[in-house]
Amino acid sequence: GIDIEETGAGVDIQIRLKDAASDRFQARRRHLAGPVGCGLCGIESIDEAMRAVAPVAETGLVLDEADVGRSVELLARHQTLHAETGAVHAAGFYLPGTGIVAAREDVGRHNALDKLAGALAREGVGGGTGAVVMTSRVSVELIQKTAAIGSPVIIAVSAPTALAIRQAEEAGMTLIALVRGEEFDIFTRPDRITREAKTHV
């Protein structure tokens, strides 16, 4: 049978398999190596996807609109593996007035951000001092991971999902995406961007 339930976060669909199909499915699940890359792999409800994140701290971080395009441009210079393969994502950490202080690449955007989080922790760089910069789209899991790092700003070259926008708003995070040179859209908390930045409508 199928149960469909509308929740505040979306639509939750639960499917119950008949005995033989359920047995085959459970056997297959036991043989999976485990979730990698995708932050949503293996979840069984919309509540698990939309776990609450603590609001990001008000650190006083403010970026000039020129910092947005500059952060993406500088991150590209750190993408040595991407230059060779054209097949990996990057996550970087941008400090205003300094540039990209750490960057990591991986075939999975989630893994790239996990590597960046580890690098920042190892180097003792406070997440509230700068912005996370991604070469990918922004999913809800990337918002959750950016909040865990403590950064109040995430910048990405591609579009965010609707759930990512909702979670960024709830966390008080500035979400900037669709960065193309000097053009970009601000989806949440535009107050951290100075001058006449383009705001998403």
trRosetta pair geometry for C-beta under 8 A, 3 or more apart (Angstrom, degrees):
i j d omega theta_ij theta_ji phi_ij phi_ji
1 15 7.7 -174 93 -150 39 49
1 16 5.0 12 48 46 75 112
2 13 6.6 -14 -168 -170 99 95
2 14 7.2 155 -156 82 50 52
2 15 5.4 -12 -105 -105 79 72
2 16 7.6 -150 -70 21 35 73
3 13 7.3 160 83 -156 53 46
3 14 4.5 -4 57 57 102 101
3 16 7.8 53 -6 -15 98 101
4 11 6.5 -11 -167 -175 92 106
4 12 7.6 153 -157 82 44 52
4 13 5.3 -9 -105 -106 74 79
5 11 7.3 154 81 -160 42 59
5 12 4.8 -17 66 63 96 99
5 13 7.9 -180 25 -78 66 36
5 14 7.6 21 6 0 107 103
6 10 7.8 -115 -149 137 60 28
6 11 5.5 -33 -104 -104 62 74
6 12 7.9 176 -93 20 13 74
7 10 6.2 6 61 56 91 46
7 11 7.2 164 20 -98 76 21
7 12 5.5 46 -11 -13 121 110
7 46 5.8 173 47 81 143 141
7 47 7.7 -109 -177 -61 168 81
9 46 5.2 169 91 151 121 120
9 47 7.5 147 31 -85 149 48
9 49 7.5 162 148 80 142 103
9 50 4.5 -102 -134 -34 155 165
9 163 7.1 48 -172 -121 93 104
9 166 7.6 161 -132 114 74 156
10 46 5.4 -155 60 -142 106 146
10 163 7.2 -33 -46 -81 129 112
11 46 7.6 153 81 -59 25 151
12 45 6.1 12 -141 -156 126 77
12 46 4.5 -115 -85 1 96 117
12 47 7.8 7 -92 -18 140 79
14 45 8.0 -5 -80 -101 101 85
16 22 7.8 -15 -180 -81 63 123
17 21 4.1 -123 179 101 117 108
17 22 4.0 161 87 -67 109 76
17 25 5.9 128 20 1 167 143
18 21 5.0 74 57 22 77 107
18 22 6.6 -148 89 -13 28 96
19 22 5.7 -61 -142 36 23 112
19 23 6.4 24 160 -21 63 104
20 23 5.8 -51 -150 32 30 112
20 24 6.7 27 153 -15 63 104
21 24 5.8 -54 -150 37 34 110
21 25 6.3 35 152 -20 66 107
22 25 5.6 -55 -146 37 31 112
22 26 6.2 30 156 -18 66 106
23 26 5.9 -55 -146 37 29 109
23 27 6.4 30 155 -19 63 107
24 27 5.8 -56 -149 36 30 112
24 28 6.4 31 153 -20 64 106
25 28 5.7 -56 -151 35 31 112
25 29 6.4 33 152 -22 66 104
26 29 5.6 -50 -147 32 34 114
26 30 6.7 37 154 -23 63 102
27 30 5.9 -53 -155 29 32 112
27 31 7.0 22 151 -13 62 107
28 31 6.0 -66 -157 37 35 107
28 32 7.1 48 148 -38 66 94
29 32 5.8 -39 -157 6 39 116
33 36 7.5 -7 97 -21 110 116
34 42 7.6 -2 -165 -70 55 147
35 38 6.7 -94 -169 69 102 80
35 41 3.6 160 -134 97 111 113
35 42 4.2 -97 -49 -12 130 126
36 41 7.3 -17 36 55 34 157
36 108 7.2 -159 143 -32 83 166
36 111 7.6 16 174 -67 85 118
37 41 7.2 64 70 -9 75 138
37 107 7.7 -49 -108 95 126 87
37 108 3.5 -130 -131 -123 98 153
37 110 5.4 125 -174 48 43 118
37 111 5.8 -43 -105 -29 63 106
38 41 4.2 101 80 -29 107 102
38 108 7.4 -111 -45 -151 52 126
38 110 6.4 161 -99 -5 17 148
38 141 7.7 140 -180 13 51 162
39 110 5.2 178 -42 -118 90 141
39 139 7.0 169 41 104 118 128
39 140 7.7 -139 89 84 132 75
39 141 2.8 132 62 -133 157 158
39 142 7.6 -166 -3 -41 146 54
39 144 7.3 162 175 53 155 127
39 145 7.5 -130 -90 -36 147 116
40 43 5.5 -69 -167 16 63 123
40 49 5.7 18 -121 -112 103 104
40 139 7.7 -101 -24 162 115 139
40 140 7.9 72 -66 59 111 106
40 141 6.4 -129 -40 -44 77 128
43 48 4.0 -177 -153 101 113 131
43 49 5.5 131 122 -60 166 78
44 48 6.4 72 45 4 57 149
45 48 5.0 106 61 -1 77 98
45 49 7.5 -141 103 -1 49 85
46 49 5.4 -52 -155 36 44 114
46 50 6.1 16 155 2 74 112
47 50 6.2 -70 -138 54 29 92
47 51 7.6 69 157 -76 60 59
48 51 6.6 -6 -166 -50 35 96
49 140 6.3 69 166 84 91 148
49 163 7.2 -27 140 -174 117 157
50 140 6.9 -61 -96 -180 62 152
50 163 6.8 -115 -90 -158 97 117
50 167 7.0 -152 -140 -82 77 111
51 144 6.8 62 67 -123 98 140
52 170 7.8 -106 -140 142 73 137
53 143 7.3 -151 6 129 159 89
53 144 5.3 -161 -72 -125 132 70
53 147 4.2 62 171 102 139 162
53 148 7.4 -98 -140 -50 114 72
53 167 6.6 68 17 -176 123 104
53 170 7.3 115 52 102 89 107
53 171 5.0 -11 90 -93 117 118
54 147 6.8 159 60 165 65 118
54 171 7.5 63 94 -133 33 88
55 170 7.7 -121 -89 142 79 58
55 171 5.5 162 -122 -162 47 47
55 172 4.5 44 -157 13 101 123
56 59 8.0 -59 151 -11 96 101
56 128 7.5 156 178 -105 97 90
56 147 5.6 -120 -69 -129 93 77
56 150 6.6 129 -143 -163 89 43
56 151 7.0 -43 -140 95 139 29
56 152 4.3 160 129 -99 140 73
56 171 5.5 59 -16 157 89 97
56 172 5.4 -142 42 80 83 95
56 173 5.2 87 -1 -80 137 83
57 128 5.4 -35 70 -103 114 138
57 150 6.5 -1 19 -162 108 93
57 152 7.0 -102 68 -63 54 111
58 152 7.4 75 -110 -96 36 152
58 172 7.7 -62 -69 146 82 141
59 128 3.6 159 -75 170 152 114
59 129 6.9 -118 160 -73 149 39
59 152 6.0 -162 22 -10 105 131
61 96 7.7 155 -158 -3 84 123
61 128 6.5 -157 -31 170 124 67
61 129 6.9 153 -87 -158 118 21
61 130 7.0 -178 -132 -88 138 18
61 131 7.4 159 162 -56 140 81
61 152 5.5 161 50 51 127 121
61 153 6.4 -124 118 -10 134 119
61 192 6.3 20 101 -153 79 119
62 96 7.8 -6 84 -29 53 166
62 192 5.5 -149 -115 -161 56 60
62 193 7.5 173 -165 -82 72 17
62 194 5.8 59 165 -36 114 107
63 67 4.1 -119 -169 68 102 142
63 68 6.5 105 136 -55 135 75
63 96 5.8 -163 -112 -78 70 123
63 131 6.5 5 -62 -37 141 140
63 153 6.5 104 -15 -137 130 171
63 192 6.2 42 19 142 84 87
63 193 5.6 -24 74 -108 89 66
63 194 7.1 -161 94 12 38 84
64 67 4.9 114 58 -14 71 99
64 96 7.2 117 10 -139 86 123
64 193 7.6 71 -168 -161 12 64
64 194 5.2 -42 -108 59 56 106
64 195 6.2 46 -157 2 77 119
65 68 5.9 -35 -168 9 49 115
65 69 8.0 32 150 0 67 95
65 182 7.7 56 141 -166 104 84
65 184 8.0 -175 -161 43 88 116
65 193 5.7 69 -80 178 72 106
65 194 6.8 -120 -22 76 76 55
65 195 4.9 -95 2 68 115 115
65 196 7.3 -41 -26 68 155 42
65 197 4.2 -177 -95 -88 117 91
65 198 8.0 100 -143 5 132 69
66 69 6.6 -59 -160 43 44 99
66 70 5.8 42 149 -20 73 118
66 182 7.6 -26 -112 -125 60 95
67 70 5.4 -66 -141 47 30 114
67 71 5.9 39 161 -33 70 103
67 94 7.0 138 176 145 101 134
67 96 5.5 -38 -113 -108 144 91
67 131 7.7 119 141 15 120 143
68 71 6.2 -53 -154 23 22 110
68 72 7.3 12 153 -8 57 104
68 155 5.9 -174 -144 -130 77 135
68 176 5.8 -104 -132 153 123 156
68 179 6.0 -153 156 -119 99 123
68 184 5.1 -104 146 13 144 160
68 193 7.1 12 -49 -126 123 123
68 197 7.5 101 -14 -131 145 121
69 72 6.0 -60 -156 38 37 107
69 73 6.2 36 151 -19 70 110
69 179 6.3 177 -97 -173 59 109
69 181 5.6 8 -136 162 132 32
69 182 5.0 -48 -45 -92 156 44
69 183 7.9 71 -81 25 118 36
69 184 7.0 -151 -62 -30 78 120
70 73 5.5 -57 -145 40 33 113
70 74 6.0 29 159 -17 68 108
70 94 8.0 131 101 -153 87 137
70 99 7.8 -99 148 -115 108 75
71 74 6.0 -57 -145 39 26 107
71 75 6.3 31 154 -24 62 106
71 92 7.2 178 178 91 89 123
71 94 4.0 -30 -127 -91 113 163
71 100 7.1 120 -152 -68 67 88
71 131 6.3 -36 -126 81 162 125
71 133 4.7 -159 151 -90 113 143
71 155 5.5 76 90 76 141 158
72 75 5.7 -51 -147 32 31 113
72 76 6.8 39 152 -27 61 100
72 133 6.3 -161 -81 -168 56 124
72 135 7.9 124 -145 -96 87 70
72 155 6.7 -122 -57 137 92 121
72 157 6.0 116 -137 -77 132 96
72 179 4.9 175 -41 116 154 142
73 76 5.9 -51 -161 23 31 115
73 77 7.5 32 146 -19 60 100
74 77 5.7 -49 -162 25 43 115
74 78 7.3 34 146 -14 66 103
74 92 7.5 -174 102 144 91 162
74 94 7.1 118 68 -110 131 106
74 99 5.1 -155 -157 -161 159 98
74 100 4.6 -180 129 -14 115 110
75 78 5.7 -61 -161 35 43 110
75 79 6.9 51 144 -37 70 103
75 90 5.7 159 169 111 108 132
75 92 4.1 -149 -113 5 106 149
75 94 7.5 -68 -56 -65 101 108
75 100 5.6 143 -82 -87 61 145
75 103 6.0 157 -141 -115 76 132
75 133 5.0 -146 -59 114 144 133
75 135 6.7 -162 127 -60 132 98
76 79 5.6 -49 -155 15 40 120
76 135 7.9 115 -84 -99 70 121
77 100 7.7 173 60 33 100 140
78 90 6.6 139 92 -163 100 146
78 92 6.2 121 52 -95 148 126
78 100 5.8 -113 -28 117 140 152
78 103 3.7 74 134 65 153 161
78 105 7.9 -174 127 -45 87 104
79 82 3.8 -23 167 37 113 122
79 83 5.9 130 111 -29 81 84
79 88 7.5 178 -158 84 99 102
79 90 4.9 -99 -93 -47 101 147
79 103 7.5 -94 -63 155 60 139
79 105 6.1 115 -133 -86 69 129
79 135 7.3 65 -88 -59 141 157
80 83 5.6 -50 -150 29 32 115
80 84 6.8 25 153 -13 63 105
80 105 7.6 -137 50 -7 66 151
81 84 5.8 -59 -155 38 35 108
81 85 6.0 -11 164 17 71 114
81 88 5.1 2 112 36 114 151
81 105 4.6 177 46 103 127 155
82 85 6.5 -76 -129 57 27 82
82 86 6.4 67 -175 -98 65 26
82 87 7.4 -167 -125 41 62 37
82 88 5.0 -121 -79 60 79 90
82 89 7.9 79 -83 -82 123 9
82 90 6.4 -74 -27 -37 137 112
82 105 6.2 -143 -32 -135 92 139
82 135 7.6 -48 -91 124 161 174
83 86 8.0 26 -146 -60 10 61
85 88 6.1 63 74 -10 125 97
87 107 6.3 -10 136 -118 92 90
88 105 4.7 61 135 174 135 106
88 106 6.0 176 -159 96 108 13
88 107 5.3 -73 -109 -83 79 46
88 112 7.5 132 170 -76 93 125
89 105 6.8 167 85 -150 41 65
89 106 6.3 -22 60 68 85 64
89 107 7.3 71 13 179 83 14
89 108 6.9 -56 31 124 123 16
89 109 4.2 -46 109 -89 172 72
89 112 4.8 -123 99 -12 97 152
89 134 7.1 -1 178 -169 115 83
89 135 5.1 -176 -154 68 71 103
89 136 4.8 -4 -132 -49 133 116
90 103 5.8 4 -175 -175 113 105
90 104 6.9 163 -151 84 67 37
90 105 4.8 -33 -95 -95 80 78
90 112 5.8 -162 -139 -164 19 143
90 134 7.5 171 90 -147 56 43
90 135 4.7 61 44 -5 81 127
91 103 7.0 171 87 -150 44 59
91 104 5.6 -10 58 58 89 86
91 109 7.3 112 -56 -166 103 67
91 112 4.1 145 -5 133 102 97
91 113 4.3 152 -92 -84 164 58
91 115 7.1 143 51 62 119 88
91 116 4.1 -104 107 -24 116 143
91 132 6.6 -19 -169 -169 98 96
91 133 7.1 147 -161 78 47 54
91 134 5.5 -9 -107 -101 75 74
91 135 7.7 -116 -65 8 43 81
92 100 4.5 -36 -178 -139 131 117
92 102 6.7 167 -152 91 60 52
92 103 4.0 -14 -101 -101 92 91
92 104 7.8 170 -81 19 52 55
92 116 6.9 -146 -94 -117 16 136
92 132 7.6 144 78 -161 44 48
92 133 4.4 -21 64 62 94 107
92 134 8.0 -171 25 -70 69 34
93 100 6.8 113 66 -153 47 64
93 101 5.5 -51 91 56 100 88
93 102 4.7 21 31 52 114 93
93 103 7.4 -149 16 -69 65 55
93 116 6.2 152 -37 -175 100 116
93 120 6.0 107 -51 -83 162 119
93 125 6.6 108 126 125 158 149
93 130 5.3 91 173 96 85 135
93 131 7.4 160 -155 79 52 40
93 132 6.3 -29 -101 -101 67 54
93 133 7.2 -173 -81 15 17 88
93 151 7.6 -143 -130 -83 94 141
94 99 6.8 -68 -140 177 75 28
94 100 5.6 -38 -92 -88 70 60
94 101 7.6 147 -114 5 20 80
94 130 5.3 -178 83 -180 45 115
94 131 4.8 -19 59 60 102 91
94 132 7.9 -179 17 -84 85 6
94 133 5.2 65 -21 -28 116 124
94 155 7.3 -10 22 30 140 135
95 98 3.9 6 86 48 112 122
95 99 6.8 -3 55 46 77 28
95 101 5.4 36 -3 -23 116 124
95 129 6.1 -5 -115 133 102 101
95 130 4.3 -75 -84 -88 60 128
96 130 7.2 -176 -7 -117 67 81
98 101 6.1 14 124 -62 129 106
100 103 5.4 17 168 -48 129 113
100 133 7.2 -81 -103 40 103 139
101 123 8.0 -168 143 114 109 157
101 125 6.4 156 110 -117 136 152
101 130 7.2 -179 20 -24 120 170
102 116 6.1 131 121 -147 111 80
102 119 4.6 164 -169 120 136 129
102 120 5.8 -162 49 -70 161 74
102 123 6.7 -165 -73 20 134 150
102 125 6.7 -156 -12 20 133 159
103 116 7.1 -21 -138 -103 26 105
104 112 5.3 169 102 -161 89 66
104 113 7.9 174 69 -72 116 14
104 115 3.6 -160 159 106 158 119
104 116 4.7 -148 22 -62 116 70
104 119 6.0 178 -48 -14 121 139
105 112 5.9 -20 -145 -117 22 110
105 115 7.9 -44 42 70 25 153
106 109 7.6 176 76 -80 96 15
106 111 3.8 -116 132 98 160 110
106 112 4.1 -156 30 -64 98 72
106 115 6.1 149 -36 -5 125 136
107 111 7.2 23 56 50 61 137
108 111 4.0 80 73 8 105 108
108 112 6.8 -167 93 -12 55 81
109 112 5.5 -49 -148 32 35 115
109 113 6.6 31 154 -15 65 103
109 134 6.4 56 -162 -163 114 118
109 135 7.6 -146 -114 65 103 73
109 136 3.9 -40 -105 0 144 166
109 137 7.8 -132 -25 50 175 61
109 139 7.9 123 89 13 133 110
109 142 6.9 -33 134 -82 114 126
110 113 6.0 -59 -154 38 31 107
110 114 6.3 34 149 -21 66 106
110 141 6.1 -11 -108 117 115 133
110 142 7.1 -122 -97 -76 68 81
110 145 7.3 155 -146 -31 74 157
111 114 5.4 -51 -145 36 35 115
111 115 6.3 38 154 -20 66 103
112 115 5.8 -54 -152 35 29 112
112 116 6.5 31 149 -20 63 105
112 134 7.7 124 96 -131 127 85
112 136 8.0 144 47 -11 139 127
113 116 5.4 -49 -147 35 36 114
113 117 6.4 42 152 -23 66 100
113 132 7.1 39 -131 -166 104 132
113 134 7.0 -17 -74 -97 109 112
113 142 6.1 172 -47 -129 167 84
113 145 5.1 88 134 119 133 147
113 146 7.4 -69 -160 -62 133 73
114 117 5.7 -50 -151 31 32 113
114 118 6.6 31 152 -16 63 104
114 145 7.1 -83 -73 -147 64 141
115 118 5.7 -56 -153 37 33 112
115 119 6.4 34 151 -20 66 106
116 119 5.6 -55 -148 36 33 112
116 120 6.3 32 155 -18 67 105
116 132 7.2 115 120 -134 150 98
116 149 7.7 -12 111 -102 99 144
117 120 5.9 -55 -149 36 29 110
117 121 6.4 28 154 -17 64 108
117 145 6.6 -105 -54 179 138 101
117 148 7.0 8 -130 100 142 106
117 149 5.2 -122 -112 -89 93 101
118 121 5.7 -56 -147 38 31 110
118 122 6.2 31 156 -20 66 108
119 122 5.7 -55 -145 36 29 111
119 123 6.2 13 161 -5 65 112
120 123 6.1 -66 -143 47 27 100
120 125 4.4 -89 -153 64 80 106
120 127 6.4 76 149 -77 150 78
120 149 6.5 55 66 -150 155 107
121 124 7.6 31 -179 -72 29 34
125 129 6.8 -111 178 48 81 129
125 130 7.7 -23 166 20 117 123
126 129 4.7 92 80 -16 95 109
126 150 6.7 -72 177 98 70 141
127 130 7.6 -100 -166 50 36 73
127 149 3.9 163 -123 145 138 75
127 150 2.9 122 74 63 125 93
127 151 4.6 -101 174 -46 91 68
128 150 4.9 -63 -45 145 78 106
128 151 6.7 -172 -90 -102 32 38
128 152 6.4 45 -136 -16 72 98
130 151 6.5 -42 87 -122 56 111
130 153 7.7 -93 151 55 40 110
131 151 6.0 116 -129 -175 31 126
131 152 8.0 -64 -98 70 71 60
131 153 3.8 -48 -112 94 99 114
131 154 6.8 169 -170 -93 85 22
131 155 5.5 47 152 -8 130 109
132 146 4.8 -125 23 -121 153 107
132 149 6.5 105 -65 64 126 155
132 151 4.8 145 -22 74 95 162
132 153 7.1 175 27 97 67 61
132 154 4.7 -17 69 -113 103 76
132 155 7.1 176 90 26 52 69
133 154 7.8 170 -82 -162 29 54
133 155 4.7 -16 -111 70 73 104
133 156 7.4 164 -163 -80 48 45
134 138 6.6 129 63 -84 146 82
134 142 6.5 6 -70 -164 163 145
134 154 6.8 10 -2 -176 112 99
134 155 7.1 170 23 88 69 52
134 156 4.3 -14 68 -106 101 92
134 157 7.2 -127 102 9 65 77
135 156 7.5 -139 -52 -150 4 72
135 157 5.5 7 -148 13 46 127
136 142 7.7 -171 82 -77 116 156
136 156 6.4 -53 73 -154 49 116
136 157 7.3 72 -1 47 11 92
136 158 5.8 -52 162 31 33 123
137 156 6.7 82 -150 154 18 142
137 158 3.9 -67 -78 104 64 123
137 159 5.5 -10 -132 64 100 58
137 160 6.8 156 179 -94 79 29
137 161 7.2 74 152 -37 117 80
137 177 7.7 42 -146 -153 55 133
138 142 5.2 -120 -151 74 68 136
138 143 6.8 75 171 -51 105 87
138 154 6.5 118 -123 127 135 132
138 156 4.7 -171 -50 6 103 161
138 158 7.3 177 -10 84 68 79
138 159 7.4 -112 29 126 83 33
138 160 3.9 -28 69 -104 111 83
138 161 6.9 -137 94 9 64 70
138 164 4.7 146 124 172 93 159
138 175 6.6 165 124 -157 167 112
138 177 5.7 -111 2 -90 126 131
139 142 5.3 102 55 4 67 100
139 143 7.6 -125 104 -2 41 86
139 160 7.8 -180 -68 -153 23 65
139 161 5.4 35 -121 4 57 127
139 163 7.5 13 -170 76 62 107
139 164 5.6 -154 -174 -67 16 122
140 143 5.6 -52 -156 33 40 114
140 144 6.5 41 148 -20 69 104
140 161 6.4 -65 -34 69 79 124
140 163 4.2 -41 -63 120 124 111
140 164 4.9 -134 -73 -77 51 63
140 166 7.9 -16 -106 59 108 92
140 167 5.1 103 -143 -1 88 147
141 144 5.4 -51 -149 36 37 114
141 145 6.3 34 153 -17 68 105
142 145 5.7 -51 -142 40 34 109
142 146 6.2 38 155 -21 65 105
142 154 6.9 128 138 -161 103 154
142 156 7.9 64 130 -73 154 140
142 164 6.9 7 57 -125 95 123
143 146 5.8 -54 -146 37 29 111
143 147 6.4 31 154 -19 63 106
143 154 6.8 -122 -104 8 62 158
143 164 5.1 161 -29 -149 126 76
143 167 4.5 128 104 99 150 120
143 168 5.1 -113 -131 -65 131 79
143 171 6.6 171 168 13 106 146
143 173 6.6 170 -153 59 94 155
143 175 7.3 -26 -103 -92 109 122
144 147 5.8 -55 -151 35 29 112
144 148 6.5 31 150 -21 63 105
144 167 6.8 -46 -56 164 77 148
145 148 5.4 -50 -148 33 36 114
145 149 6.6 40 150 -21 64 100
146 149 5.6 -49 -153 32 35 114
146 151 5.2 -72 -176 61 87 106
146 154 4.7 -46 -122 -72 167 122
146 173 6.7 94 107 -146 123 152
147 150 7.5 47 178 -77 34 25
147 151 7.8 -100 -85 53 25 63
147 171 4.9 -96 -97 -151 132 149
147 173 6.5 -98 -80 -59 90 137
151 154 6.7 105 107 -66 121 72
151 173 7.8 61 107 -136 69 111
152 172 7.2 -43 -142 117 98 87
152 173 5.8 -162 -164 -125 50 65
152 174 6.1 52 140 12 80 93
152 189 7.7 -98 167 122 97 159
152 192 6.6 179 121 -97 116 159
153 173 6.9 172 -85 -171 25 80
153 174 4.4 -13 -109 66 78 109
153 176 7.1 8 -170 5 95 109
153 192 5.9 -147 -79 121 116 150
154 168 7.2 -111 35 -113 119 125
154 173 6.4 25 3 162 99 125
154 174 7.4 173 28 89 57 62
154 175 5.7 -4 63 -116 97 64
154 176 7.1 -175 93 35 51 70
155 176 4.7 -12 -112 74 73 110
155 177 7.5 173 -161 -80 42 45
155 179 6.3 38 177 -41 97 144
155 184 7.8 -26 -148 -151 97 150
156 160 7.0 120 53 -65 139 82
156 176 7.3 159 24 93 62 60
156 177 4.6 -7 66 -115 95 84
156 178 7.9 32 93 -21 78 37
156 179 7.0 170 96 4 30 106
157 177 7.5 -5 76 -160 8 66
157 178 7.4 47 173 -120 35 17
157 179 5.2 -76 -108 54 54 91
157 180 7.7 93 -155 -68 81 60
158 177 6.6 -34 96 -171 31 107
158 178 7.0 27 -157 -82 19 54
159 177 5.6 101 -126 142 30 137
159 178 5.9 30 -81 -63 67 97
160 164 4.1 -129 -174 88 103 129
160 165 5.3 124 113 -54 131 82
160 168 7.4 -38 -160 -8 159 139
160 175 5.9 18 -57 168 159 133
160 177 5.0 -161 -25 -30 91 160
160 187 6.0 -75 33 -9 141 169
161 164 4.5 102 53 0 77 103
161 165 7.3 -140 94 -5 44 83
162 165 5.8 -52 -153 33 34 112
162 166 6.5 34 150 -18 65 106
163 166 5.5 -53 -147 38 35 113
163 167 6.2 30 156 -16 68 107
164 167 5.9 -57 -144 40 29 106
164 168 6.2 31 156 -21 65 107
164 175 7.0 142 140 -139 96 150
165 168 5.8 -55 -146 36 28 111
165 169 6.4 31 154 -21 63 106
165 175 6.4 -153 -114 77 60 160
165 187 5.1 -101 -122 161 102 134
165 188 6.4 160 -159 -41 70 113
166 169 5.8 -56 -153 34 29 113
166 170 6.5 26 152 -16 64 107
167 170 5.6 -53 -146 38 35 112
167 171 6.1 26 156 -13 68 110
168 171 5.9 -62 -144 44 29 105
168 173 4.4 -94 -156 71 78 105
168 174 7.7 -56 176 96 117 4
168 175 4.0 16 177 -41 168 128
168 187 6.8 70 78 97 146 112
168 188 4.6 168 118 31 111 154
168 189 7.6 -122 151 7 99 108
169 172 7.8 33 177 -69 29 30
169 173 7.9 -76 -47 46 18 73
169 188 4.8 -141 -79 -121 69 134
169 189 7.8 173 -114 -29 53 88
172 189 6.4 84 -178 -75 52 141
173 188 6.4 55 85 96 62 131
173 189 6.4 -159 112 18 22 142
174 186 6.9 -37 -168 -153 93 103
174 188 6.1 -162 -128 93 33 77
174 189 4.0 -104 -84 88 70 110
174 190 7.1 120 -133 -84 104 24
174 191 7.8 -130 -87 53 117 61
174 192 4.4 -98 -51 43 153 133
174 193 7.0 151 -164 -30 144 94
175 186 7.4 125 81 -164 55 55
175 187 4.4 -39 91 61 108 109
175 188 4.5 52 23 30 99 101
175 189 7.4 96 8 35 65 93
176 179 6.8 54 139 -63 100 106
176 184 5.4 26 -180 158 104 131
176 185 7.0 163 -155 84 60 46
176 186 5.3 -28 -101 -103 81 66
176 187 7.2 -175 -89 11 28 81
176 193 7.3 107 -79 -65 132 138
177 184 7.1 156 79 -165 20 91
177 185 6.0 -26 68 66 69 95
177 187 6.3 14 17 -19 105 122
178 183 7.7 -55 127 126 90 90
178 184 6.1 147 84 -144 70 55
178 185 4.8 31 51 16 121 107
179 183 7.4 153 -154 89 41 56
179 184 4.4 -2 -101 -98 68 111
180 183 4.7 -14 67 67 89 104
180 184 7.2 168 23 -72 59 61
183 198 6.6 3 -150 21 64 156
184 197 7.6 -35 72 -168 101 100
184 198 6.3 151 70 59 54 111
185 198 6.4 -66 -98 113 47 104
185 199 7.5 59 -158 -180 62 21
185 200 3.8 65 -179 -72 106 102
186 189 7.7 -110 175 76 110 48
186 190 4.4 95 127 -98 149 93
186 193 6.0 -127 -89 14 145 148
186 197 6.0 62 -27 130 134 124
186 198 7.0 156 1 93 90 56
186 199 5.0 -47 55 -122 108 61
186 200 5.6 -152 68 1 43 88
187 200 4.9 -2 -88 40 56 149
189 192 5.8 29 139 0 103 107
190 193 5.6 -61 -168 38 65 108
190 197 6.4 -169 -161 80 105 123
190 199 5.1 -18 -94 -109 155 112
193 197 4.2 -2 130 -13 130 163
194 197 7.5 99 75 -26 21 111
